[in-house]
Amino acid sequence: MPELTILPLFIITTILLAISPGPDLVLISAYSSGQGFAAGARLALGIFIAGIVQTLAVALGLGQLMQQFPPIVMAIKLLGALYLAWLGINMLKSWWVDKSTSKTDLNSDENVSGGLVLKGFLNNLMNPKALLFFSVFLVQFTHSNSSLTLQILVLGTLLSTLVLLVNLIFAVSFSKLGKVLAGRFRIGRHFDGVLGVLFVTLAARLATSK
């Protein structure tokens, strides 16, 4: 088990990292402001599941393997960029075909089917930097007096849970902000267009990042 003395530092560091801007935060803020808290919560759940998967991967040594073989990182990064670009282009097409669609009708099937959970999961998992971060960050809070695998599993689960709580707070905040903006500006019918631009931008950023 991790040493209890390092947990406060681990928790503070994790929260600071969770509130820093990134693809996951952009996704949650955009959907929460456009579709409400439920949409942001589904994305947050998907990101949480991705965090658990990454924790298991690090515990099994995949993070170290990726550090030793950069082509693996490049392949995952390109797949992630293509996925984001595909989502963005489809949203831009949807926005162009019917600009008059109200935001209450947008992506209703996606919400019911759990598509947003999958979207949050893939958005996080297809960013190789997230897995590399897990493999580097978690190890710094381990010690040699206990099983390394067990410590990584505990710390990774704690990290993912803290990030989930932070993301839910963001989802609540941006959903309220979205209601205020919707009352003053008719942004609902342009929701897909805004998201499409965001996804294409994130895809370009991921593809060109080092």
N, C-alpha and C positions, 0 to 999 in steps of 0.2 A: 504493500500500500504506500501511496505518497506520504511524505512527512507533513504533518499538520502545520508545522511552522511556515511552510512555503505556500500554503493554500491562499492566505490573504493576498500575497503578491501575485499569485497566479490568477485569482479572481479579478483583481484590479486591472491587470494587464489585459486579460481577456475582454473585459468590458470596454476598455479604451480601444482595443482593436475592433470590437464589434460595432462601435459607433463611428468608425472612420469610413469615409466614402468608398464605395466599391460597387461592382456589378450587382451583388445581392441587394444592397441598400437601394440602388437605383430601381431595381425591379419591384421591390416592395413598396417604395414610395409612389411609383407611377401607378401601380395597380390599386393600391389602397386609396389614393386620391381620386382615381377614376371609377372604381367599382365598389369601394367600401372596405370595411375591416375584414369581412369574411374572405375576400380575395387575398388580402395581404396575409391573413392567418394561414391560408392554404399554402401560399408560397413559403412562409416561414416554416411550416411543417415539412415541406419538401427539402428545404435547406438543412433542417435538423437531421432528416434521414440521411442526406448526403454526408453530413458530418460524422454520423455513426459509421457509415460505410468507409469513410476515409480513416477513421480511428482503427477499424479492423484491418484496413490495408496497411497502415503504418505498423500495427502490432505484428503483422505477418511479414514485414520487411519490404513492402512494395515501395515505400518512400525512398529507402536507400538504393533500391534497384534503379529508380528513376534518376537519382543523382548520379549514378555511375554510367547510365546510358541516356544521354541527352536526346537521341532520336525518338525515344519513347515520349518524352515531354513534348517534343515538337509535333508528333503525330496527334497526341491528345489535344494540344492547343489548336491545331488546324481543324480537327473535328468539332471542337467547341465553337470556333469562329464560324464555321460553315453552318452549324446548328442555329446560332444566334442570327446570322445573316438570313437564313431561310425563314425564321420566325418574323424578322423585321420586314422582309419583302412581302410575305403573305399578309401581314397587317396593313402595309401600305396599299396593297391591291384591294383589300377589303374596304379601306377608307376611301379609296378612289372610286370604287363601284357604287358605294352608297354613303355619301357624306351626310345624308339627313338622318341616319340611324341614331336613335337616342342611346345614351350610355346604359340604360337599364336593359337594353336588348343585346348589348354587345357581349359575345363570348358566354352566353348563358349556358350552353351545352358544356363549355369548357369547365365552368364552375361546378356543375352537377356531376360530371364524369370524373372529377378529380384531376383534370388536365393541368390545373394550376399547381397542384402538388408535384406532379411530374416535371412541370416547367421549372419550379424552384429547385428540384432535385438535380435536373440536368444542368441548369445554369451554374450551380455550384460545383457539381462533379466534373464538368467538362472544362473547368479552369485548372490546369495542372499546377498552377502556383498555390492553389488551396491545399493540395495533397503534399506538395513540397513544404509548405508552411507547417502543416501538421507534423511532418516528420522531423523538422528542425526545432519547432517551438516546444512540443511536448517533452522531448528528450531533455531539455534544459531543466525541467522540474522533477527529474527522476534521481534516484540514488542507487547505490550498489548493494544495499542491505535487503532488497526485496526484488521480486520478479519484475524484470523490465516490462514484459508483456502485460502483466496485470496492472502495473502503474500507468502504462500508456492507455489501457482500456478505461481505467477510472478517470484519468485526466481528460481524455478525449470525450468521454460521456459528459463530464462536468462542463467542459468547454462548449460542447454542442448545446447543452441545456441553457447555459447562460446566454449564448447567442440567440437561441430561440426566444427567451424572455425579452431580450433587447429588441429583436425584430418585431415581436408582438406589440411592444410599446410604440415602435415606429409606425406599425400598421394602424394602431388606434389614432395616433397623432395626425398622420397624413389623411386618414379617412375623414377626420373632422375638418381638416384644412380643405379637402376636396369638396365637402358640402358647402363651405363658405364661398369657395371660388365658383362652384356651380350655381349658387344663388345670384352671383354678380355677373358671371360670364357663361356663355353657352359653350362649355368645353366638352360636353359629353359626346357630341356628334363627331368631334375630332380626336377622340380618345385613341382609336386604332392608329391614326396617323402619327400622333405623338409617340406612341409606343414603338411604332415601326421605325421611326427615326432613331429612337434610343437604342433599339436592338441592333440596327445596322452600325451605329456608332460604336457600341460595345464590341461588335464583331471585328470591326476594323482595329480597335484598340487591342483586343486580344491577339489578333493575327500579327500585329506589328510589335508587340511587346517582347522584351528580351528576358 
